[in-house]
Amino acid sequence: MSEGGEVVEGVGTLQDDGMTGTGRPEGAGGTDGTDWVGSSSSSGGGGNGGGGHPTGRLAAGGRPELPPSAVLPRHRPPTPNPLSGLVRTVSELGAMVATALESLRLGLRHGVPVGEFIDQCWFLVRVTTVPLILVSIPFGMVIALEVGSLLQQIGAQSQLGAAMVLAVVREQAPVATALLIAGAGGSAMCADLGSRRIRDEISAMEVMGVQPLQRLVLPRLLAATVVAILLDSIVSVAGIAGGLYFGTHSLHISASAFFATFGELSQLADVWIALFKAGVFGFIAAMVACYKGMSCKGGPKGVGDAVNQAVVATFILAFFVNFVLTIMYFKFIPQKGL
């Protein structure tokens, strides 16, 4: 081929085949359909058999043999979307709330299974009461130690009772209740519903026309809410008892002085917000556990993964909701001062 692009006898113009960037002669080849591999360099034919092609050989069928690098697909890894995880988390949270609200709607329409509700209440009381008491007593002692040491430095040991009411009743009792409901009760709920799911019991209920949300999820939501409110009072009494024991034996304050300051900083609204928090935390624990159990897949391993995810998600949601409710309480409820 000359520089002007004219066709020399036996040599055709090269065209890009659109895939590999290699040239093939236009109109070249014999009557038997064999494609000619010509030279794409300015020196004309030569080298390995007159082929300027990267291989210079004919493959099977008469087509040019291409190097592996020319035919391998070059896929770039997809760029991760930084918002995909947030979107997935928000959508899953919305699905949890939708499941809980649908269960409540079915309860208003078809009623509450009283027998299942009572069984779930008794189960939660049985598995959470003793651990809650064992956690609350040392927790109250730790609060009494921290606050009592500070009050002793300023000569206000008698105010220990007021500080214990604020710390234990308003903050520690609802959070401890939520953690035990989620860790002991919620994990059992999730495992129970997850095992029913992988054994196709829930699918069988749907085939028979029974609503799983109304028969299984609703009693657990109500039971966790009611039991959490009831256990909040037990946790408060146990925590204050631990603080009283530590105050009377370590800080040497009298029991009458401890109880006399109960109403100096606290008010009735503190009790109501504590009970409300406990009910909300119990509802959240049951909501997350039931959703994870109803939607688990993958056999026994999937059930275990669902239980772990339910406990972790409940802890995160409980602390976040506690932060929001505390801000709202301080924003709209005036506080008492000394």
C-alpha positions in Angstrom: 0.0 0.0 0.0 1.3 3.4 -0.9 1.0 6.5 1.2 -1.7 7.9 -1.0 -4.0 5.0 -0.1 -4.0 3.4 -3.6 -4.5 -0.3 -3.8 -1.5 -2.3 -4.9 -2.1 -5.6 -6.6 -2.8 -8.3 -4.0 -3.0 -5.8 -1.2 -6.3 -4.1 -0.1 -7.0 -1.2 2.1 -7.3 -1.9 5.7 -10.4 -1.1 7.7 -11.1 -1.2 11.4 -13.2 -4.2 12.3 -14.9 -2.3 15.2 -13.8 -4.8 17.9 -10.1 -5.1 18.2 -8.7 -2.2 16.3 -6.9 -4.5 13.8 -7.1 -4.1 10.1 -8.5 -6.4 7.4 -8.2 -5.8 3.7 -11.3 -4.5 2.0 -12.4 -6.9 -0.7 -9.3 -9.2 -0.2 -9.4 -12.9 -0.1 -9.8 -15.7 -2.5 -12.9 -17.4 -3.9 -12.8 -20.0 -1.1 -13.7 -17.3 1.5 -10.3 -17.2 3.2 -9.6 -13.8 4.6 -6.2 -12.3 3.8 -4.1 -11.0 6.6 -2.0 -8.2 5.2 0.6 -5.8 6.5 -0.6 -2.8 8.4 2.9 -1.2 8.5 4.5 1.1 6.1 7.1 -1.5 5.1 4.7 -3.7 3.3 4.4 -7.4 3.7 7.2 -9.2 5.5 7.9 -10.5 8.9 6.1 -13.7 9.6 4.5 -14.6 6.3 3.5 -11.2 5.1 1.2 -10.5 8.1 1.4 -7.2 9.8 -1.4 -8.4 12.0 -0.4 -8.9 15.7 -0.3 -12.6 15.2 0.4 -12.8 11.5 -1.5 -16.2 11.3 -4.8 -17.4 10.2 -7.0 -19.0 12.8 -9.4 -21.9 12.2 -12.0 -20.9 9.6 -9.7 -18.5 7.9 -10.2 -15.6 10.3 -7.2 -13.8 11.9 -6.1 -15.2 15.2 -6.3 -12.5 17.9 -4.2 -12.2 21.0 -6.0 -13.0 24.3 -5.7 -9.3 25.4 -7.7 -8.2 22.4 -10.7 -10.4 23.1 -11.0 -10.4 26.9 -13.7 -8.0 28.1 -12.6 -5.2 30.2 -15.1 -4.6 32.9 -14.6 -1.7 35.4 -15.9 -2.3 38.9 -19.1 -0.3 39.6 -18.5 2.8 41.6 -20.1 2.3 45.1 -22.9 4.7 45.9 -22.2 6.2 49.4 -25.9 6.7 50.0 -26.9 3.1 49.1 -26.4 1.8 52.7 -28.4 4.7 54.1 -31.2 4.2 51.7 -31.3 0.4 52.5 -31.4 1.1 56.2 -34.2 3.7 55.9 -36.2 1.4 53.7 -35.8 -1.5 56.1 -36.8 0.7 59.0 -39.9 1.8 57.1 -40.7 -1.9 56.5 -40.5 -2.6 60.2 -42.8 0.3 61.1 -45.2 -0.8 58.3 -45.3 -4.3 59.7 -46.1 -3.1 63.2 -48.8 -0.7 62.0 -50.4 -3.4 59.9 -50.4 -5.8 62.8 -52.2 -3.1 64.9 -54.7 -2.5 62.1 -55.5 -6.2 61.9 -55.9 -6.3 65.7 -58.5 -3.6 65.6 -60.3 -5.4 62.8 -60.1 -9.0 64.0 -59.3 -8.7 67.7 -56.3 -9.7 69.8 -55.5 -13.4 70.5 -55.8 -13.2 74.3 -54.3 -16.6 74.9 -51.2 -15.9 72.9 -50.9 -12.4 74.5 -51.0 -13.9 78.0 -48.4 -16.6 77.1 -46.0 -14.0 75.7 -46.4 -11.8 78.8 -45.6 -14.6 81.1 -42.7 -15.7 79.0 -41.2 -12.2 79.0 -41.7 -11.8 82.8 -40.1 -15.1 83.4 -37.0 -14.5 81.4 -36.3 -10.8 82.2 -37.4 -10.1 85.8 -34.5 -11.6 87.6 -31.8 -10.4 85.2 -33.2 -6.9 85.4 -33.1 -6.9 89.2 -29.5 -8.2 89.2 -28.5 -5.5 86.8 -30.3 -2.6 88.5 -29.0 -3.1 92.0 -25.2 -2.7 91.1 -26.2 0.0 88.6 -27.8 2.0 91.4 -24.7 1.5 93.6 -22.5 2.8 90.9 -24.6 5.9 90.5 -24.6 6.4 94.3 -20.8 6.1 94.3 -20.3 8.6 91.5 -22.8 11.2 92.6 -22.3 10.6 96.3 -18.5 11.3 96.0 -19.2 14.6 94.3 -21.9 15.6 96.8 -19.6 14.7 99.7 -17.0 17.1 98.5 -19.4 20.0 98.6 -21.1 18.8 101.8 -24.4 17.9 100.3 -24.6 14.2 101.0 -28.3 14.6 101.9 -29.1 15.4 98.3 -28.2 11.8 97.2 -31.8 10.8 97.2 -32.8 13.5 94.7 -30.0 12.6 92.4 -30.8 8.9 92.5 -34.4 9.6 91.5 -33.4 11.6 88.5 -30.7 9.1 87.4 -32.4 5.8 88.0 -36.1 6.6 87.5 -35.9 8.8 84.5 -32.9 7.4 82.6 -31.5 4.1 83.9 -34.7 2.1 84.4 -36.2 2.6 80.9 -32.9 1.9 79.1 -32.1 -1.2 81.2 -35.6 -2.5 80.6 -35.2 -2.0 76.8 -31.8 -3.8 76.8 -33.1 -6.8 78.7 -36.4 -7.0 76.7 -34.3 -7.0 73.5 -31.6 -9.3 74.7 -33.6 -11.9 76.4 -37.2 -11.6 75.1 -36.6 -10.1 71.6 -34.0 -12.7 70.7 -36.4 -15.5 71.7 -39.2 -13.9 69.6 -37.0 -13.6 66.6 -35.8 -17.2 66.9 -39.3 -18.5 67.3 -40.7 -16.7 64.3 -37.6 -17.4 62.2 -37.9 -21.1 62.9 -41.5 -21.0 61.9 -40.6 -19.3 58.7 -37.9 -21.7 57.6 -40.2 -24.7 58.4 -42.9 -23.0 56.2 -45.4 -22.9 59.1 -46.1 -19.2 58.3 -46.7 -20.0 54.7 -49.1 -22.8 55.7 -51.0 -20.3 57.9 -51.3 -17.9 54.9 -52.6 -20.8 52.7 -55.2 -21.6 55.4 -56.3 -18.0 55.4 -54.9 -17.2 58.9 -53.2 -13.8 59.2 -49.7 -14.3 60.7 -49.4 -10.7 61.6 -52.5 -10.8 63.7 -52.0 -14.2 65.2 -48.2 -14.1 65.9 -46.8 -10.6 65.6 -49.6 -8.5 67.3 -49.6 -10.5 70.7 -45.8 -10.1 70.9 -45.9 -6.4 70.2 -48.5 -5.8 72.9 -46.9 -8.2 75.4 -43.5 -6.5 75.1 -45.0 -3.0 75.5 -47.1 -4.0 78.6 -44.3 -6.0 80.3 -41.7 -3.2 79.7 -44.0 -0.7 81.5 -44.5 -3.1 84.4 -40.8 -4.0 84.6 -39.8 -0.3 84.6 -41.2 0.1 88.1 -39.3 -3.0 89.4 -36.1 -1.7 87.9 -36.6 1.7 89.5 -37.2 0.2 93.0 -34.2 -2.1 92.7 -31.9 0.7 91.5 -33.0 3.1 94.3 -32.6 0.3 96.9 -29.0 -0.3 95.7 -28.3 3.4 96.0 -29.8 3.5 99.5 -27.7 0.6 100.7 -24.5 2.2 99.4 -25.4 5.7 100.7 -26.2 4.5 104.2 -23.2 2.2 104.5 -20.5 4.1 102.6 -21.5 7.8 102.8 -23.0 7.4 106.2 -26.2 9.3 105.5 -29.5 8.3 107.2 -32.3 6.7 105.4 -34.7 9.5 106.4 -32.4 12.1 104.8 -32.2 9.9 101.7 -35.9 9.7 101.3 -36.6 13.3 102.4 -35.0 14.8 99.3 -36.9 12.7 96.8 -39.2 15.5 95.8 -36.7 18.3 95.7 -35.5 17.7 92.1 -38.0 15.2 90.7 -41.7 15.6 89.8 -44.5 13.4 88.7 -43.7 14.1 85.0 -40.4 12.2 85.5 -42.3 9.0 86.3 -44.7 9.4 83.4 -41.8 10.0 80.9 -40.0 6.9 82.3 -43.1 4.7 81.8 -43.6 6.1 78.3 -40.0 5.5 77.4 -40.2 1.9 78.7 -43.3 1.2 76.7 -41.8 2.7 73.5 -38.6 0.7 74.0 -40.5 -2.5 74.5 -42.6 -1.9 71.4 -39.4 -1.2 69.3 -37.8 -4.4 70.6 -40.7 -6.5 69.6 -41.1 -4.7 66.3 -37.6 -5.3 65.2 -37.5 -8.9 66.5 -40.8 -9.9 64.8 -39.8 -8.3 61.5 -36.4 -10.0 61.4 -37.9 -13.3 62.3 -40.7 -13.0 59.7 -38.3 -12.1 56.9 -35.4 -14.3 57.7 -34.2 -16.8 55.1 -31.3 -19.2 54.5 -32.1 -22.0 56.9 -30.8 -22.3 60.5 -27.9 -20.0 59.8 -30.3 -17.3 58.6 -32.2 -17.6 61.9 -29.0 -17.0 63.9 -28.1 -14.0 61.7 -31.5 -12.6 62.1 -31.3 -12.8 65.9 -28.0 -11.0 66.0 -29.2 -8.3 63.6 -32.4 -7.8 65.7 -30.5 -7.3 69.0 -28.0 -4.9 67.5 -30.7 -2.9 65.6 -32.9 -2.7 68.8 -30.0 -1.3 70.9 -29.2 1.4 68.3 -32.9 2.4 67.9 -33.5 2.4 71.6 -30.6 4.8 72.4 -31.5 7.0 69.5 -35.2 7.2 70.5 -34.1 7.8 74.1 -32.1 10.8 73.0 -35.0 12.2 71.0 -37.5 11.7 73.8 -35.2 13.2 76.4 -34.7 16.3 74.3 -38.4 16.7 73.8 -39.0 16.2 77.6 -36.5 19.0 78.5 -37.9 21.2 75.7 -41.6 21.1 76.8 -41.6 20.1 80.5 -40.2 22.8 82.9 -37.7 21.4 85.4 -37.7 21.9 89.1 -34.8 23.6 90.8 -33.3 23.6 94.3 
